[in-house]
């Protein structure tokens, strides 16, 4: 039955409305998805590994497991560095500084955001101290700024020049060499120097030379910024055993008994404090802090989320 003359204008309006909505819906559907820019910092993010660390083994297994790629998916420019696995902080720091200079030159950004795990946290502090003009922020993750009790225990029980010390140094230095080769690098190794650097006396001497960001009290917070406006941050965990499927959790739990305070298995809670302490009691052990091993961490704690949120924090500050 044909519409009456009175119905025709109404039907026409409905038809036009339907066509407009259809075209609008099609336009929205065909629009490309908005890029994820959550972690798109102004300056590149540089990740620095700890003792016995590496950037990537065979180019497929990362020290910062899945973290670099996750940050890149949010828009960040990320570089992962490699320094001697076992050596003094100054030697490791100089190796890191050379790479930072290269990154700054290649990126053309002028500065970098440094994030160091474990001994790498001391390395990034060294770079920021000797070349503050290249650094926008310094973040340390599970780093022993006031020494590691296990390092002191080993030093106390390994007599200088003894056969036991020589054997330990031999195996550690060779381990470092192998790790370096597997990641495509050749680095000088000094296991005894590394052990001394992470002792309480070693870190105390380092802090006296490079005090920026170190708390004046035993378990306080340090300065939030450096003399050239660099931002200082830190975080760490205090749960040595987080996943029974992770074989590394068992030695983490064993080593935690050498500490008199809450710790991540290798670094004490208060020793990890540097700059603005974002959190010092994550449900993580020392390896969980970089999403190791194979991402087997506590069920409700995702280290990648912690790194992603921090990159977003730096982005919000224009860094």
N, C-alpha and C positions, 0 to 999 in steps of 0.2 A: 504494500500500500504506500503510495507516494505521500511525503510529508505535506502538510498544509502550508500555505504561504506564511502563516504566523510562526511555524516551527523552523522554517528554513534559516533565519538569522541565528537562532540558538544552535542549530546543528552545525552551521558554518563556524561559529565561535568555538565550539567544542573540538571540531576538527583541527582548527588552527592551533588551539592550545595543546592538543595531543602532539601535533607535528613539532611545535616549538620544544616541548619537553623531550621528545625523542631525539631531536637534533642536539639539545643540550647534553643529554645523557651520553650520546655517542661521542661528543666532544670531550667530555670528562673521561670517558673510557679510553680514548685514544691518547690522552696526555701522558707523557712519560712520568714515571714515579719520581718524586722529589728525592734528590740525593741525600744520603744520611751524612750529616755534618757534625754529629755529636762530639767527635774527637778531633775536629779540624783546627788544631792550634796554629797560631801565627808562625811559630818557630818549629823546626823539626824536633821530634822526640828521639833521643839517643838512649838506648838501653845498654847498660854495662854489667857484665856478669861478675860473679863472685869467684872465690878460690876454687880451683879445679873445674872452672866453668869453660864455656866456649860460646861461640855465636850459633853455629849450626854444624852438626856432625854429618858429613857426607852431603851437606846441603839439604837434608830432609828432616833431621831431628833437631828442633830448636831448644836452646837453654830456657828461653822465655816461651814456654810451650804454648803455642796458639795465641800468645798475647800480641805479638807484632802484627799478625794478620788481622786480628780482631780490631786493633786500633786503626789499621789502614782501612778497614771496611767502614769506619766512621768518618773517614776523611783525613786522618792524620798522615803525615809524612814521617816514617819511622826508619831509623838506622840502628843496626845491632852491631856492636863493636866486639873486638877480641884483643885481649891483652895476655901477658904471661900468666899461666894458670897458678903458678907458685912463685911469688917474688915479693919484694918489699912494696909498700904502698907507693913510694916515690917512683920506683921503676915501672910499676903498673900504671901509675898516673901519667908518666911521661909518654908511655905507649898510647894511652887513651887520648892525651892531648894532641898527639900527631894526627890521630883519626878525626878528632873534633875539628881541627884546622881544615882538614880536607873536606869534611862535611859542610862546614860553613862556606868554603870556597865553591863547592859544587852546587849547593842549594841556593846560594846568593841571598840567604836570609839574614846573615850577619850574626845570628846567635842560635843557640840550641837550648832545649829543655833536657837536662840530664837526669836520668833515673838509674840508680845503681843498687844492685842487690848484694847483700852480705859484704865481702871485701870491696866489691864494686862501689859501695856507698862511700868508702874512704877515697877511692880513686876519683869519683866525681867531685868530691870536696877539694881534692888536690887541684884538679883542673880549674875549678871555680876560683880557687885562691890565687893561682899563678896567672890566670888569664880571665879575670872577671868580665872583661869586655865581650867575651864570646858566649857568656852564659846568661840565659833569661831566668832559669829556675834550677834548683837542685833538689832532688827527692831521693831519699834513701829508704830502702826496704830491708828490714831485718839486718841492719848493719851494726857491728860491735864498736860503737864510737868510744866506749870506755872499757874496751877489752872483752875477751871471751874467757870464761872460767876454764873451759876445756884446754885452751891454748896455754894458760898458766899451769895447769896440771901437767901437760905434756912437757913443758919446759922444765918444770921442777923435777920431773922423773927421767929426763934425758940429759945426762951429763955432757957438757960440751966436749966434743972430740971423741966421745965414747963409741964403741962398736955399735951399740943400739941406735944411737943418733945417726951414725953413718949409714946404717942399713935403711932406716926410715927415710933419710934424705935421698938415698939412692933410688928407692922405689917411688917416692913422691915426685922426684925430679923426672924420672922416666915416664911416670903416669902423665905428668904435665906435658912432656914432649909428645907422647902418643896422642893425647887429646888435641894438642895443637895441630899435629899432622892430619888427624882425622877431620879437622875443620879447615884444612888448607893453609895453616900458618906454621911458622917456625919461631918460637919465642924462647928467650933465655929463662932458665928455671933456677929458683933458689928457695927450696922448701923451708930451710931453717930460717932464712930471712923473713919469709912469709909468716912463719909461726911467731917469730919475735915481734913482727909488726902488729899482730892481732892480740898480743898479750896486754895486760893492763899497763905495764910500764911502757910498752911500745906505743900504744894509743895515747897515753898521757903525753909522751914526747911529741907525737904528731899533733895533738890538740894544742900544745903550747905554741907550736909553729903556725898552725892554721886553726885558730879558735872560732872562726865564724860559725854561728848556728849551734854551738855546743852549749847545753844548759849549764848554768853556774851551780845549780843544786844537783843532788845525786839523782833525782828522778823528775826534774822539772822540764820545762820547755825552753828552747833556745830562742835566739832572735829570729823574728819572722822574715826579715829581709837583710840583704847585704849592703855594703857601702855604695854599690852601684845599682841598687834596686832589685837585685836578684831575690827571688822568693825561695824560702827554705821549708821543706816538708819532710815528714817521715811517717812510716807506719810499720807494724810488725804483728806477729802472731804469738800466741802463748799456749798452743795445744800441740804437744809433740806427736800425739797419736790420733790421727783423724780418719783413717780408712784402713780397715784390716786387709784389704786387697792390695794395698800399696806396700811392697816389700821394704821400701826405704823407711817406713814409719817405725819399724822395729828398732833399727839402730838409732833413730831420732829419739825414741823413748828411752833407750839405754843411756845415751849421752846426756839427756836432760837431768839425770841424777847427779851430775857434776856441778849443778847450779843451785844456789841457795834462794833464788827468786824465780818467779814465773818466767818461763822461757819458751822458745820455739824448738828446742832441742839442741841448738848451737849458740844462740844469742839471748842474753837476758833482756827482760822487758825494759828495764830502765836504761840499759846500755844502748838500746836501739833509739833512744830519744835524740832528735835533732830538729832544730827549727820548730815549726808548728807541727806538733804531734797530732796527726789526723786520727789515729787510733793505734793502740799498742796491745790489744787483746783479741785480735781476729782469731777465729777458730781455724788456725793454720799452723803447720810446723814450718821449719826453715825452707824446705823444698816446695811445700804448698804455695809459698809466697810468690813463686814464679810458675805455678801450675804444674809442678812436677810431682810424681812421675806419671806421664801420660794423662795428666788431668785427673788423677785419682785423689781428690781432695775431700774435705768434709761435704756432706750431702747438701747442706744449706748455705755453703760459702763458695762463691765463684770468684777466684782471683782475677779472671778477665774482667769481671764487672768492676772490681776495685780499681784496676788500671784505667778502664774506660771512664769511670766517674772522675778520676783524677785528671785525665786529659780534658774532660769537659770543664773541670774547675780552672785549669790553666787557660783554656779557650775563653772562659768568661772574664778572665783577668787581662785578656788581650795579649797573652803569652803564647 
